[in-house]
Amino acid sequence: MSIFTILYILLFIIFALIAYAILQIKLFGIKVKDFWDFIEANQMLDKLYRFAQQYEKMSPQEQLIYLAEAEKIFTAFDSVPDTLWEEEYDKYKEVLSKYKDIKMIRWAEENK
């Protein structure tokens, strides 16, 4: 009987914490889906950041993948306030720089 009571209390606490987190997100003026997309984009930002630092010359297919993933990140980061991702600004800037470089290279190749 006491195990069920403890389990019930723990489940109540977990649901209360989740509800509190959702309330805080909504009070901050963010949709929960946008916040979740931001969390996923933040993980992808780390991967693209490492990729941008390691690879100077990418194949056309890698460039397309990089551009598509970077655009998803930019969209997700634009949907949340800047204060949430101040710490990630340097990584964001590096990914954006590489994004611009690839766009310029592709544009120059198309206009030859």
C-alpha positions in Angstrom: 0.0 0.0 0.0 2.8 2.4 0.9 4.6 1.7 -2.4 1.5 2.8 -4.3 1.3 5.9 -2.3 4.9 6.8 -3.0 4.4 6.0 -6.7 1.3 8.2 -6.8 3.1 11.1 -5.1 6.1 10.8 -7.5 3.8 10.7 -10.5 1.9 13.7 -9.2 5.2 15.6 -8.7 6.4 14.7 -12.3 3.1 15.9 -13.8 3.2 19.1 -11.7 6.7 19.8 -12.9 5.8 19.3 -16.5 2.7 21.5 -16.1 4.8 24.2 -14.4 7.4 24.0 -17.2 4.7 24.4 -19.9 3.2 27.3 -18.0 6.5 29.0 -17.8 7.1 28.5 -21.5 3.7 30.0 -22.3 4.1 32.9 -19.9 7.4 33.7 -21.8 5.3 34.0 -24.9 6.5 30.9 -26.7 4.5 28.1 -28.2 5.4 24.7 -26.7 6.0 23.3 -30.3 8.3 26.2 -31.1 10.3 25.6 -27.9 10.6 21.9 -28.7 11.7 22.7 -32.2 14.3 25.1 -30.6 15.6 22.3 -28.4 16.0 19.9 -31.4 17.6 22.7 -33.4 20.0 23.4 -30.6 21.2 19.8 -30.8 21.5 20.1 -34.6 23.4 23.4 -34.2 26.1 21.5 -32.2 26.5 19.0 -35.0 26.6 21.6 -37.8 29.0 23.7 -35.8 31.5 20.7 -35.5 30.9 19.9 -39.2 31.5 23.6 -40.2 34.8 23.6 -38.4 36.1 20.3 -39.8 35.2 20.5 -43.4 36.4 23.2 -45.7 35.4 21.6 -49.0 32.1 19.8 -49.2 30.5 17.9 -52.0 27.4 19.3 -53.6 25.2 16.8 -51.8 26.8 17.7 -48.5 26.3 21.4 -49.2 22.6 20.8 -49.9 22.2 18.9 -46.7 24.0 21.5 -44.7 22.0 24.3 -46.2 18.7 22.5 -45.5 19.6 21.7 -41.9 20.9 25.2 -41.3 17.7 26.8 -42.6 15.7 24.6 -40.1 17.9 25.8 -37.3 17.6 29.5 -38.3 13.8 29.1 -38.4 13.7 27.5 -35.0 16.0 30.0 -33.4 14.0 32.9 -34.9 10.8 31.6 -33.2 12.2 32.0 -29.7 13.5 35.1 -27.9 17.2 35.8 -28.3 17.8 35.6 -24.5 17.3 31.8 -24.7 20.2 31.3 -27.0 22.7 33.9 -26.0 25.1 31.2 -25.0 24.9 29.6 -28.4 25.5 32.8 -30.4 29.1 32.0 -31.4 28.0 28.6 -32.7 25.1 30.1 -34.5 27.3 32.8 -36.0 29.8 30.2 -37.3 27.1 28.1 -38.8 25.6 31.2 -40.4 29.0 32.2 -41.8 29.5 28.7 -43.4 25.9 28.9 -44.7 26.6 32.2 -46.4 29.9 30.9 -47.8 28.2 27.8 -49.3 25.4 30.0 -50.7 28.0 32.3 -52.4 29.9 29.3 -53.8 26.8 27.8 -55.2 25.6 31.1 -56.6 29.0 31.7 -58.3 29.0 28.2 -59.8 25.5 28.7 -61.2 26.4 32.0 -62.8 29.5 30.7 -64.6 
